[in-house]
Amino acid sequence: MLTSYPGLHALLLHRLNHRLWNMGLKWLARFGSHIARWLTGIEIHPGAKIGRRFFIDHGMGVVIGETAEIGDDCTLYHGVTLGGTSWEKGKRHPTLENNVVVGAGAKVLGPITLHSGVRVGSNAVVTHDVPDNHTVVGVPGRLVKKSKEDEHKKRQEIASKMGFDAYGVTKDADDPVVTAINRMLDHIHAMDDKMETMCAALKQLGSEIDVSKLPDLGPCEIKSQGEDDLDAEKVQAE
């Protein structure tokens, strides 16, 4: 790692450049950061404040602005930008508290704060503060909350009843589309419960309800592009 890991090289050079910056040797510090960018592909302004055990994985294309502040045990993946949104003096770049992870290609912009334990999904664009232990995904960034156990169980039941899996990519995928589908399933589940209650009440009054003519939902499965291509190839082969 000491000889072949650009993230470590960039961090070590930044520690030196940051000391030069604080000593008032601005030009020398900026020139040192320029050399570090040329060697590693990682641009860290010498004025940025970085805590302990900071880790940059792969690193190419990472940009960290002058007034950015990074706490302890944070991780950035390649292509991450901690950037500003104005040329005004003062605080212009983000603050990352402890244990923050920012996924590949994500952009965190402006004088905002990502509080402890925040996770930022790949390619997300974050322009607002994020509370402790939340996940942000999408453009613009949206907060994602994990489902409670009972809600998750109900969603699995109704999804199975309809014939598709709402968690098509991963079981606990933090994705806005999955969240929207989950809300639809919650609504359908509530309507289903009400219909059963109404049918039971009507039967008690002596009414017979014929449900045999209800239309079949049929297959309602979410497939990836790769699976669709495989299905098309099978049809052509047949």
Sequence and secondary structure as in RCSB ss.txt:
>XXXX:A:sequence
MLTSYPGLHALLLHRLNHRLWNMGLKWLARFGSHIARWLTGIEIHPGAKIGRRFFIDHGMGVVIGETAEIGDDCT
LYHGVTLGGTSWEKGKRHPTLENNVVVGAGAKVLGPITLHSGVRVGSNAVVTHDVPDNHTVVGVPGRLVKKSKED
EHKKRQEIASKMGFDAYGVTKDADDPVVTAINRMLDHIHAMDDKMETMCAALKQLGSEIDVSKLPDLGPCEIKSQ
GEDDLDAEKVQAE
>XXXX:A:secstr
 TTT HHHHHHHHHHHHHHHHHTT HHHHHHHHHHHHHHHS EE TT EE TT EESS TT EE TT EE TT E
E TT EEE S   SS  S EE TT EE TT EEESS EE TT EE TT EE S B TT EEETTTTEEE    HH
HHHHHHHHHHHHTS S SS TT   HHHHHHHHHHHHHHHHHHHHHHHHHHHHHTT     TT           H
HHHHHHHHHHHH 
